Amino acid sequence: MSGPSPPAAVSKELLDRLEGIVGRDGLICDLQELIVYECDGYVIEKKAPDVVVLPTSTEQIVEIVKVCNQYDVPFLPRGAGTSLAGGCLPVGGGVMIAVTRMRGILEVNLRDRYAVVEPGLVNVQLTQHLKGTGFHYAPDPSSQGACTIGGNVATNSGGPHTLKYGVTVNHVLGIEAVLPDGSLVELGGPSEDSPGYDLTGLFVGSEGTFGICTKVTVRLTRDPAAYRTMLAVFESVSDATNAISNIIGAGIVPAALEMMDQGIVEAVEGAFHFGFPLDAAAVVLIEVDGLDVVVEDEACQIIEICNQAGAREVRKANSPEERQLLWKCRKQAFGAIGRLSPSYCTQDGVVPRTRLPEILEFITQCASRHDIRIVNVFHAGDGNIHPILLFDERDAEQVQRVLHASDEILTKCLELGGSVTGEHGIGVEKISFMDKLFTTTDLEVMEGIRNVFNPDGRCSPHKLLPSAGACGMEHIEQSHPGRRAAL
Amino acid sequence: MSGLPDNPDRQWTPSTQSELQRFVADNASGQKTPLYPVGGRTSLGLGYPRTAPGVTICMSGLKRTVDYPARDMTITVEPGLTLAELANQLAVERQQLPIDVPLAHRASVGGAVAKNIAGPRRFGYGTLRDYLIGVTAIDGQGRMFHAGGRVVKNVAGYDLCKLLVGSLGSLALISQLTFKLKPLPESAGTLVMGFSSFSAIDEALERLLTSAARPVALEVLNPMAARQVATESKLPLSVDTPLLMLRVEGTEREVECQLTTLQDELRHHSPTKTGVLSADDSARLLEVLSEYRVSSDDPLTFKANLLPSKAMQFAEWATQSGIAVQVHAGNGIVIGHLPDNVTSAPQIEGRIESLRSFARQRRGNLVILNCDSQWKRDLPLFGEPEPGWPLMERVKATLDPQNLLNPGIFLYGR
């Protein structure tokens, strides 16, 4: 089934029922206010939901979902709306369940190394809460100052530390979720190896298509004993990728290995004046963490390797303040892009690390072929690239060129043995790639699994899996984006 | 009702993945015979026994290394490859898949994944679900599907790799696997300490929560288990008190530094005995500890999972009942062997029920890893049903609607 039909404008009766559950100030149905929710970080497609509800408890979410079923209306969850793939786009309208008011930290157990949190909790707030305990929550996407744990679960979020520490699914022990039929289920829990199939692992990354998570039990990670943070400046991208390859080849697993190209460096330097050379082709932030004796040794090896690869200079942080400064240039890179262009689109692709030079070369050519500017910042350690395509969204023709370039880059990622999404998810943005990445049988199997959880297709319809009848290229053909529900 | 014996004539060894896929598909539309995949046959004890004759599919014919781009730190292999052979290939590039699998010379990669085998180093390295990044598998309908990929960062599609880890071959036959890898540490060492009581060990474990060292394994043995491990390993372990064993890895300097740190930190917890094992002895000990779960003439071996902070209580109580236990103390996993004076089904049931109840009250459960086949039908092998089990049955029904893959092996046993 491709979803409930017809796409609904919600009735007054339904609104009343919803108001009965969440109260007047838990309901947004005024058109002006709904515009806020018409898109997430993927601004190319917009569609306002018919209503937004802001529940404050699991019980309310259960009731909301049941009511949506009764009225045959689609619904979907939303955290902070930082998705870059349209994960929060309410295709076909319906009820948006914003979990931002459920942001409690319900339990912290240091001895057993877990915490139980509500889905609307902002990611960084968990780690901030743990400061001083010797523990932190490891998955730290760049948007962690805004994104929610529930959203992290939906997209299996990553961030700069995944090479060493893994992604969200490696840190989730259990989930409580409201299934699309309104039933509540508990998967996993604070102890490991709960007998049964790993539905917790399956749920993470399901992009809201299996239900709405209402509690998450997460693993807490020891703070590293020590850090060494370096910034290496290279004359060419290939020098930088050689150095990276050799660092890995030396058996070092850096905690972070972030690369920025000249374009980004220019923006960051203009905004923050870190004293970076504007003519450097690539700058690599390298961090190792662990025992002091180990990281000292690894840092020496890394500096040696970078120099041998032709680094112009390697700066090393000699204090926590200097370390924060080096990181600032990476973490605020996106904030600085506004200097370069009014709009930008952050792509998310993956290639095997050894193919990085090829994809970067391809991106350069692609930019020139489509006459657009692309700057790059990415998680070099795991081959996860983030080419940032710059444009002015008022220029419709340029937008088309951006979309074409974006598609070409992702197609090339697949050709090189990679993936079309390392951490942002498929959402709506990349549904057209699913049949390039997966066979018909693969998609059939996935649809079967989705139908176990979401047989009527009301929950997050038209996400992740291609819908029957959709040709997949809608986002390019439409000049006034606003994805129509496939019927 | 006991399991029907294997009919040795009905065995089949596919030599390619596509051959396997055709066989399963033909079977699903034709004969509809139950299929029983096996690898190295080293963990067949886990799961309900067969009740219907079928075809044993020997996956050992599929043992190619498909691709090993060492600089990408991933490897793609077929399921019949043994863990030892895999380790040898990886060691050449100074890499490893850091999972402790017993009987590695026989155990297959596919089997380890299907049974989600793990051992002492799970504390420092995680388990197979943290390493399997791509899979090709054939479901009960004969559909060959893929999930994940060859890259360590990938969120395209549903994470069916996670679904298949620990699925006991009941959802799909895994025909190809891609793992992410870790570097192989230069050296290792183990600090072995005797303590007068489990509560003393518990205090030490609490101290270790914020240790300046980073041990990769925190193992506890009660005296019975210590004796068994000492005998098997031929290492000079003290066996009259519970033991705490801390394994550290890294460069030689790092290992030495950590061992010193750990001794300093735990000195004040009054260990009755302290000893340090060399790298070679540590390797030997790790092997024996990994194999503890399968080393058994004992009537029944169980695995309890519970909150780590309650594991020493469990160990204490089990010890009082004469059960030999090994605890992966940082993870709250207890492997126990019932003593051989427990001989009747009611005795076993009673014992297991009280152990399971203990674990349940501490947010856990209890699985039977192996026992005499005559008892298997009477015991809930996978513990008390978890809330997600009905949903899991529906997942099974979607991948294997005719219940042809290891029918009845898992969950409720039906």
Interface residues (C-beta under 8 A of the other chain):
Chain A: N109 L110 R111 D112 R113 G134 T155 N156 G158 T162 L163 G166 V167 V169 N170 L179 V185 E186 L187 G188 G189 P190 S191 E192 D193 S194 P195 G196 Y197 D198 L199 T200 G201 L202 V204 G205 S206 R222 A225 S245 I248 G249 G251 I252 V253 G290 L291 V293 V294 D297 V350 V351 P352 R353 T354 H379 D382 G383 N384 G417 G418 S419 V420 T421 G422 E423 H424 G425 I426 K430 F433 M434 L437 F438 T439 T441 D442 E444 V445 M446 G448 I449 R450 N451 V452 F453 L464
Chain B: P69 R71 D72 M73 T74 R94 N116 A118 G126 T127 R129 D130 D139 R143 M144 F145 H146 A147 G149 R150 V151 V152 K153 N154 V155 A156 G157 Y158 D159 L160 C161 K162 L163 V165 G166 S167 L171 K182 P183 L184 E206 L209 T210 A212 A213 R214 G250 T251 R253 E254 C257 Q258 K303 N305 L306 L307 P308 S309 N331 G332 I333 R362 R363 G364 N365 V367 F382 G383 E386 P387 G388 W389 L391 M392 R394 V395 K396 T398 L399 L411
